[in-house]
Amino acid sequence: MTLNKELQRVEELIATSDIDGASKVLASLMDHESESHSLIQIGDLYYKMQNMGEAMNCFLKALELEPENQIVKNKISMISSILQFRYKDLYNP
């Protein structure tokens, strides 16, 4: 299958809540990591699955290939802010 068809298949698996199936297909897609566009799409899918670590890894690899890509920089910043969030009321009962 082509990359676009595989990515569409992952979208369908996510829509039907088949996260395990989507993860397996995404793992097989990492062969395309020489293409920054592919890495961005794969990172977006990991983000939709709420797998922030894998999404961040994909975006960082894409940034290595395209250091001036502002969209990738924004995605990295967004995930960083999500991972750094602290709900301070939990610490002050």
ABEGO torsion letter per residue (X at the ends): XBAAAAAAAAAAAAAAGBAAAAAAAAAAAAAAAABAAAAAAAAAAAAAAGBAAAAAAAAAAAAAABAABAAAAAAAAAAAAAAABBBAAAABX
